[in-house]
Amino acid sequence: MITRVNIIKCGGLIMKSISLTETEWSVMECLWEKAPRIGREIIECMEAERGWNRSTTLTLLKRLENKDAIIAEDGDKGIREFKPLISREDAALHEATGLLDRVYNGSLSMLVSTFAKKQSLSSEEIDELYAILKDAEKANK
């Protein structure tokens, strides 16, 4: 499998944007929920959430480490602790941008229109969308 890596400039910093598979995303969710975690905690989390065995979880941890999505460091008493190097928000933005580009040819209005037509929006969601659009309009002036 090829890992797609985008280089993003953010406030003068250069950051990597990493694509995650569905299985990698599950491990990241466990770490975003609470970090740092030791391997045993992640193995238990993945066993409960996905029914995975120890070796599957360890393989995914190594893959995420190789992608620079997580870091493993020696913690107290020399026990390795795993921490995410990318935030959930950054990963979600990367995934949403990929979907937008791939499926909707970069058209945000087409994406919103599709979901608005196919799903029933609550009045709270509609108000939130209006507020987002008003903020975007102010930012563009």
C-alpha positions in Angstrom: 0.0 0.0 0.0 1.2 3.5 -0.8 1.0 6.1 1.9 0.0 9.5 0.5 1.8 12.3 2.3 1.1 16.0 1.6 3.4 18.7 2.8 1.4 21.5 4.4 2.7 24.9 5.6 1.0 26.0 8.7 2.1 29.2 10.4 5.6 29.0 9.0 5.9 25.3 10.1 6.0 22.5 7.6 3.7 19.6 8.6 3.0 16.2 7.1 -0.6 15.3 6.3 -0.9 11.5 6.5 -3.6 9.3 5.0 -4.9 6.7 7.4 -6.6 3.5 6.5 -9.9 2.5 8.3 -8.0 0.1 10.6 -5.3 2.7 11.4 -8.0 5.2 12.1 -9.4 2.8 14.8 -6.1 2.7 16.6 -5.7 6.5 16.3 -9.2 6.9 17.9 -8.0 4.9 20.9 -5.0 7.2 21.2 -7.0 10.4 20.6 -9.4 9.4 23.4 -6.5 9.1 25.9 -2.8 9.5 25.4 -0.2 8.4 26.2 -1.2 4.8 26.4 0.9 1.7 26.9 0.7 -1.1 24.4 -1.4 -3.3 26.7 -4.0 -0.6 27.0 -4.2 -0.2 23.2 -4.3 -4.0 22.7 -7.3 -4.2 25.2 -9.0 -1.2 23.5 -8.7 -2.8 20.0 -9.8 -6.2 21.3 -12.9 -4.6 22.9 -13.7 -2.3 19.9 -12.7 -4.5 16.9 -12.1 -8.0 18.2 -8.4 -7.8 17.2 -5.7 -10.0 18.6 -2.4 -8.7 20.0 -0.3 -9.2 16.8 -2.8 -7.3 14.7 -2.7 -4.3 17.0 1.1 -4.4 17.3 1.4 -4.5 13.5 -0.8 -1.4 13.2 1.1 0.4 15.9 4.3 -0.2 13.9 2.7 0.9 10.7 1.5 4.1 12.3 4.9 4.7 13.8 6.5 4.2 10.4 4.1 6.8 9.0 5.0 9.3 11.7 1.4 9.3 12.9 2.4 8.2 16.4 5.5 8.1 18.5 6.6 5.4 21.0 8.7 6.5 23.9 10.0 4.9 27.1 7.8 6.1 29.9 7.9 5.5 33.6 9.7 2.2 34.5 10.8 1.8 30.9 7.4 0.9 29.6 6.8 2.1 26.1 4.1 4.7 25.8 2.4 5.6 22.5 1.2 9.2 21.6 -0.4 10.6 18.5 1.7 13.0 16.5 -1.3 14.2 14.5 -4.5 15.6 15.9 -7.9 14.2 15.2 -8.9 17.5 13.7 -5.9 17.5 11.3 -6.6 13.9 10.3 -10.3 14.7 9.8 -9.5 17.7 7.7 -7.2 15.7 5.5 -9.8 13.0 5.0 -12.6 15.5 4.3 -10.4 17.4 1.8 -9.5 14.2 0.1 -13.2 13.3 -0.2 -14.1 16.7 -1.5 -11.3 16.6 -4.1 -11.9 13.0 -5.2 -15.7 12.8 -5.2 -16.9 16.4 -5.7 -14.0 17.8 -7.8 -13.2 20.3 -5.0 -16.8 21.8 -4.9 -17.8 22.4 -1.3 -21.2 23.6 -2.4 -21.8 20.4 -4.3 -20.9 18.4 -1.2 -23.2 20.4 1.1 -26.0 20.3 -1.5 -25.8 16.5 -1.8 -26.0 15.9 1.9 -28.7 18.5 2.4 -30.9 16.9 -0.2 -30.3 13.3 1.0 -30.5 13.8 4.7 -33.0 15.6 6.9 -31.3 18.6 8.5 -32.4 19.8 12.0 -33.1 23.4 12.5 -30.0 23.5 14.7 -27.9 22.2 11.9 -29.3 24.7 9.4 -28.6 27.5 11.9 -25.1 26.2 12.3 -24.6 26.1 8.5 -25.9 29.7 8.2 -23.4 30.8 10.9 -20.5 29.1 9.1 -21.5 30.8 5.8 -21.7 34.2 7.5 -18.3 33.7 9.1 -16.8 32.7 5.7 -18.4 35.7 4.1 -16.9 38.0 6.7 -13.5 36.4 6.3 -13.6 37.0 2.5 -14.3 40.7 2.8 
